[in-house]
Amino acid sequence: MIISFSVFKEKIENGKKKQTIRKYSEKRYKQFCNAKKYQLYWGNPRNGGTLIKEVEPERFPQIIRFMQRDSYVGKVKRFKRVLNCIIDEETGEPVSLFSLAKADGFDNDFDMWDRFFEKYYDRMFSEKFMVIRWK
């Protein structure tokens, strides 16, 4: 299974990046579930991308959803803030934003959140995503 990248090449090479988060589709999910190996490419291999390394899947991809919820601060609930969270679609449990961001190569969860919002805007809250992990 081919996975191409355009960021975090050094972190992929040195093993600090151990996963990628991609938009979910049932067809792609099944392909990743059946894959014996992942080929990690820098750039698209059809357009001259180069193989970084070949890795084994850690497990089936985890399906997640980005969420925002309102939280009120103060006894009178005068101040509203928005809390960001990620939910595991199978269990309904929250996923650690910071741990997910670090394993994906980001310095912190704010950087990851900003990157996804920049790419997907408000659609990121109505779409499912897959966390694809490797050994």
SEFI-900563 format. One record per residue: x negated, y negated, z negated of N, C-alpha, C, O in turn. Coordinates in steps of 0.02 Angstrom, whole numbers, padded with zeros to 5 digits, always signed. Layout:
BEGIN
XYZXYZXYZXYZ;...
# end
This chain:
BEGIN
-00042+00058+00000+00000+00000+00000-00045-00062+00000-00089-00068-00042;-00034-00106+00046-00075-00166+00053-00044-00224+00015+00016-00237+00020;-00086-00259-00024-00066-00320-00059-00117-00373-00041-00177-00363-00052;-00095-00428-00013-00142-00481+00005-00137-00540-00042-00084-00554-00070;-00193-00574-00051-00198-00630-00098-00230-00691-00065-00268-00685-00017;-00213-00749-00092-00245-00811-00070-00271-00852-00129-00298-00906-00119;-00263-00826-00189-00290-00858-00249-00319-00805-00296-00300-00747-00293;-00365-00826-00339-00393-00784-00392-00438-00728-00367-00439-00674-00397;-00474-00738-00312-00516-00685-00285-00567-00660-00337-00575-00599-00345;-00601-00706-00371-00652-00686-00420-00622-00646-00477-00652-00599-00502;-00562-00666-00497-00529-00630-00553-00506-00561-00531-00504-00515-00573;-00490-00552-00469-00473-00485-00443-00536-00443-00442-00535-00385-00463;-00590-00471-00417-00654-00434-00411-00680-00413-00480-00704-00357-00488;-00677-00458-00529-00705-00442-00595-00656-00408-00642-00673-00392-00699;-00594-00396-00619-00545-00359-00659-00505-00400-00709-00467-00372-00747;-00512-00466-00708-00472-00508-00754-00401-00515-00730-00355-00525-00770;-00390-00509-00665-00323-00508-00637-00305-00435-00625-00338-00400-00586;-00253-00411-00660-00235-00340-00659-00165-00328-00632-00139-00273-00635;-00135-00381-00605-00066-00374-00581-00051-00431-00533-00090-00478-00526;+00005-00424-00499+00031-00478-00459+00107-00478-00466+00137-00426-00478;+00136-00536-00459+00209-00543-00465+00235-00562-00396+00215-00613-00368;+00278-00520-00369+00305-00532-00302+00381-00530-00304+00411-00499-00348;+00411-00564-00256+00484-00565-00251+00509-00493-00241+00480-00455-00203;+00563-00476-00275+00591-00409-00273+00633-00399-00210+00672-00442-00189;+00624-00341-00180+00671-00314-00132+00673-00239-00146+00622-00209-00164;+00731-00209-00137+00737-00137-00152+00690-00096-00109+00659-00048-00134;+00684-00113-00045+00640-00076+00000+00567-00080-00023+00533-00029-00027;+00543-00140-00039+00473-00149-00061+00462-00115-00129+00410-00085-00141;+00511-00119-00172+00506-00087-00238+00494-00012-00229+00450+00017-00261;+00534+00019-00187+00527+00092-00176+00459+00108-00146+00429+00159-00163;+00435+00066-00101+00369+00077-00071+00315+00075-00125+00269+00117-00125;+00319+00026-00170+00270+00022-00224+00276+00081-00273+00226+00105-00299;+00337+00104-00285+00347+00162-00329+00315+00225-00300+00291+00268-00338;+00314+00232-00234+00287+00291-00202+00213+00286-00183+00184+00335-00161;+00183+00228-00193+00113+00217-00173+00066+00254-00219+00075+00254-00280;+00015+00285-00190-00037+00319-00229-00095+00272-00243-00130+00279-00294;-00106+00224-00198-00159+00174-00205-00135+00107-00179-00091+00104-00136;-00165+00054-00206-00154-00013-00180-00220-00037-00150-00273-00028-00179;-00215-00066-00091-00273-00097-00059-00265-00172-00068-00218-00202-00041;-00310-00202-00106-00307-00273-00121-00349-00311-00070-00409-00301-00066;-00317-00355-00032-00351-00392+00021-00353-00466+00005-00307-00494-00024;-00408-00498+00025-00414-00570+00024-00390-00594+00092-00425-00585+00142;-00332-00625+00094-00302-00645+00157-00264-00588+00189-00269-00531+00166;-00226-00603+00240-00186-00553+00275-00231-00509+00317-00268-00535+00360;-00230-00443+00307-00273-00399+00346-00259-00401+00421-00303-00385+00461;-00199-00419+00441-00183-00424+00512-00216-00485+00545-00223-00488+00606;-00235-00533+00503-00267-00594+00529-00339-00601+00505-00363-00656+00495;-00373-00545+00497-00443-00546+00479-00458-00545+00405-00514-00559+00384;-00408-00530+00363-00419-00525+00291-00469-00470+00275-00477-00423+00314;-00502-00476+00218-00553-00427+00199-00531-00389+00136-00501-00417+00090;-00548-00325+00135-00531-00282+00078-00573-00303+00018-00635-00304+00022;-00540-00318-00037-00576-00333-00100-00592-00268-00135-00650-00255-00153;-00541-00227-00146-00551-00161-00176-00488-00120-00171-00434-00146-00155;-00495-00056-00184-00440-00009-00185-00429+00011-00258-00477+00026-00293;-00366+00011-00280-00351+00026-00350-00293+00074-00355-00255+00083-00308;-00286+00104-00414-00229+00149-00427-00175+00111-00464-00190+00069-00507;-00112+00124-00448-00057+00093-00485-00059+00113-00559-00077+00169-00575;-00041+00067-00602-00037+00083-00673+00028+00119-00689+00028+00167-00728;+00083+00097-00659+00149+00127-00668+00196+00096-00616+00174+00058-00574;+00259+00114-00620+00308+00083-00574+00311+00008-00588+00301-00013-00645;+00325-00032-00537+00332-00104-00548+00387-00119-00598+00439-00086-00599;+00375-00170-00638+00425-00194-00686+00466-00249-00651+00438-00293-00618;+00531-00245-00657+00574-00295-00626+00591-00347-00679+00614-00331-00734;+00579-00411-00662+00589-00465-00709+00632-00520-00678+00643-00522-00618;+00655-00564-00721+00693-00623-00700+00671-00683-00742+00666-00678-00803;+00657-00738-00708+00641-00801-00743+00706-00832-00769+00756-00832-00734;+00704-00857-00830+00763-00886-00861+00745-00952-00894+00688-00964-00913;+00794-00994-00900+00789-01054-00941+00851-01057-00985+00906-01040-00963;+00841-01078-01046+00899-01085-01090+00889-01148-01132+00833-01169-01147;+00945-01176-01151+00943-01237-01191+00936-01219-01265+00966-01171-01289;+00897-01259-01299+00890-01251-01372+00896-01321-01402+00870-01370-01376;+00932-01325-01457+00943-01390-01488+00901-01395-01551+00895-01348-01590;+00871-01454-01560+00826-01467-01615+00859-01518-01661+00888-01567-01638;+00855-01507-01725+00882-01555-01774+00947-01531-01803+00982-01489-01773;+00964-01556-01861+01024-01535-01896+01088-01556-01859+01139-01522-01863;+01084-01612-01824+01143-01638-01789+01143-01615-01716+01189-01631-01678;+01093-01577-01696+01085-01552-01627+01083-01611-01578+01115-01610-01525;+01045-01662-01596+01040-01720-01553+00989-01711-01497+00996-01741-01444;+00939-01671-01508+00886-01664-01460+00890-01596-01426+00889-01543-01458;+00895-01599-01361+00899-01537-01322+00832-01525-01288+00802-01571-01261;+00809-01464-01290+00749-01445-01253+00764-01382-01214+00809-01344-01231;+00726-01372-01162+00735-01313-01120+00679-01263-01137+00620-01281-01136;+00698-01202-01151+00649-01149-01164+00643-01105-01103+00693-01084-01074;+00582-01091-01083+00570-01046-01027+00559-00976-01054+00527-00967-01106;+00586-00927-01018+00574-00858-01038+00580-00812-00977+00606-00831-00924;+00555-00752-00985+00559-00701-00933+00591-00640-00965+00572-00620-01021;+00639-00611-00930+00675-00553-00956+00660-00492-00914+00659-00495-00852;+00648-00435-00947+00641-00371-00913+00712-00349-00892+00756-00342-00934;+00722-00340-00827+00788-00324-00801+00814-00257-00826+00875-00248-00834;+00770-00209-00838+00792-00142-00860+00814-00142-00932+00865-00113-00949;+00774-00174-00976+00789-00171-01047+00826-00232-01074+00858-00228-01126;+00823-00288-01038+00854-00350-01062+00811-00385-01113+00831-00437-01140;+00753-00357-01128+00708-00386-01178+00665-00441-01148+00648-00439-01089;+00646-00491-01189+00601-00542-01164+00531-00514-01153+00509-00468-01188;+00496-00542-01105+00428-00523-01089+00383-00580-01111+00401-00638-01102;+00326-00565-01140+00280-00617-01163+00254-00658-01104+00219-00632-01061;+00273-00721-01101+00251-00765-01047+00176-00771-01045+00146-00766-00991;+00145-00781-01103+00072-00791-01104+00035-00729-01081-00012-00734-01041;+00054-00670-01105+00021-00608-01085+00029-00595-01010-00018-00574-00976;+00089-00607-00985+00103-00597-00914+00060-00645-00872+00032-00624-00822;+00056-00707-00893+00017-00757-00857-00058-00739-00857-00090-00744-00805;-00085-00719-00914-00157-00703-00918-00173-00642-00874-00224-00643-00839;-00132-00590-00876-00144-00531-00835-00138-00546-00761-00166-00511-00719;-00102-00600-00744-00093-00619-00674-00146-00668-00650-00145-00689-00592;-00193-00687-00695-00248-00730-00674-00242-00803-00693-00287-00842-00680;-00186-00822-00722-00176-00892-00742-00209-00905-00809-00220-00860-00849;-00226-00968-00820-00257-00987-00884-00206-00987-00941-00223-00973-00998;-00143-01003-00924-00091-01004-00975-00023-00997-00942-00017-00997-00881;+00028-00991-00983+00096-00981-00958+00124-01042-00923+00166-01036-00878;+00103-01102-00942+00127-01162-00909+00105-01165-00836+00143-01184-00792;+00042-01146-00824+00016-01145-00755+00055-01096-00712+00071-01111-00654;+00069-01037-00740+00107-00987-00701+00178-01013-00687+00202-01008-00630;+00211-01039-00738+00279-01064-00730+00280-01119-00676+00324-01119-00633;+00232-01165-00680+00230-01220-00631+00219-01194-00560+00249-01219-00513;+00176-01144-00553+00161-01116-00487+00224-01084-00456+00239-01094-00397;+00261-01046-00497+00322-01014-00471+00376-01066-00455+00411-01060-00406;+00381-01117-00498+00431-01168-00485+00413-01207-00422+00457-01226-00382;+00348-01220-00412+00326-01255-00351+00342-01214-00288+00360-01242-00237;+00335-01149-00293+00346-01106-00235+00421-01092-00223+00443-01091-00165;+00459-01080-00276+00529-01058-00269+00581-01109-00290+00640-01101-00276;+00561-01162-00324+00607-01212-00351+00660-01178-00394+00645-01130-00430;+00721-01201-00390+00774-01172-00432+00792-01101-00413+00824-01065-00452;+00773-01079-00353+00787-01010-00333+00753-00959-00378+00774-00902-00383;+00700-00980-00412+00664-00933-00456+00709-00907-00512+00694-00855-00542;+00763-00943-00527+00808-00922-00580+00864-00877-00555+00900-00848-00596;+00872-00870-00491+00924-00827-00464+00895-00765-00428+00933-00722-00405;+00830-00761-00424+00796-00705-00390+00767-00657-00442+00754-00676-00499;+00757-00595-00421+00719-00547-00460+00648-00545-00433+00636-00560-00375;+00601-00525-00477+00532-00518-00457+00505-00452-00483+00533-00422-00529;+00451-00428-00452+00419-00366-00472+00350-00382-00500+00313-00422-00470;+00332-00352-00556+00265-00357-00583+00230-00292-00563+00247-00238-00587;+00181-00299-00518+00145-00242-00491+00077-00239-00526+00036-00284-00517;+00066-00186-00565+00005-00180-00605-00040-00124-00577-00016-00075-00548;-00104-00132-00588-00152-00081-00567-00205-00070-00621-00214-00111-00666;-00239-00012-00616-00291+00007-00664-00357-00024-00645-00407-00014-00679;
# end
